[in-house]
Amino acid sequence: MARLEEIVRVIAVEEAFSVPGAIKQEGSIRQGFAVPGPTAQEWFRRLADLAELRLADMDANGVDMQVLSLASPGLEVIGDPGEAVAAARRVNDHLAKAVAEHPDRFAGFAALPLQDPAAAVVELRRAVEELGLKGVLYNDHVRGHYLDEPQFRPVWAELERLGVTLYLHPAAVPADNWRVFEGYPVLAGPSWGWTATVAAHALRVIYSGVFDEFPGASLTLGHMGELLPFQLARLDSRYAHVEPADRTRQLPSYYLRNNVYVTTSGVMSHAALLGATHAVGIDRVLFSIDYPFESSAEAVEFLRTAPYSPADLERIAHGNAARVLGL
């Protein structure tokens, strides 16, 4: 088992920030968050901070770099495509400035205005080639649309061309309301509903043939892969009953092992980590905290005590992120 002092670097890859005023709908949506007021206020204070509080937390807990991404609610709540395009440029410029001020401590995932796929391709190219951002993070559905739909194929083509990943993250505002959650709001959010919806979205992308068409493209899934690594055998066994004309070229597990990356965000369980690395491979699992919603101290302790050899722990702690994101 490796000790923390043996780890050369720690890179955390799903770390949220906000840009006050960039998302007009943000305030009203935040009011509906089912968390105690003081906790929410502390989150919001830390989300807006891109230096003092964040760097102090990183220094105190041995985190060398955060890969920053816009928190939910993000661009996905904007109805007007033109407004979404303007907001994306503002957010990405703000993020690129923060990265430029602390290039050894921060990298970033771009926000995309997927309400207008053609404009999203343009902004993706600008974000990566001009601003130096390392990929994209998007909060689940595009106003009820999903990324397997034909209008998003040009986005996948550009992601493949640029060699950057799309991190599919839960959305604070669901596309629809599931009756099974009625009367149990605890089920609808991070404890279960977000995992269920994002995992289903990822499977839509896989089953639609996106990765057959764009084999160099990739998805990144947080929360231990939204638990999909633990479903591989079931996905494959039931896929044998799909009509041949509707099948992809490979079994579902192939794409989860070749086109999907998994992060540990918010799941501090060694049993789950061991299961994920066994299922998809040690080189496809990246460390994450989910700052400020999770404790950096607890996440780093979880990493420090993980039952891996020093070489494998290095991969999870920083090596995989450096390779996948070009850090």
Buried (B, 14 or more C-beta within 10 A) or exposed (E): EBEBEEBEBBBBBBBBBBBEEBBEEBEEBBEEBEEEEEEBEBBBEBBBBBEEBBBEBBEEBBBBBBBBBBBBBBBBBBEEBEBBBBBBBBBBBBBBEBBEEBEEBBBBBBBBBBBBBEBBBBBBEBBBEEBBBBBBBBBBBBBEBBBBEEEBBBBBBBBBBBEBBBBBBBBBBBBEEEEEBEEEEEBBBBEBBBBBBBBEBBBBBBBBBBBEEBBEBBBBBBBBBBBBBBBBEEBBEEBEEEEEEEBBEBBBBBBBBBBBBBBBBBBBEEEBBEBBBEBBBBBBBBBBBBBBBBBBEEBBBBBBEBEBEEEBBBBBBBBBBBEBBEB
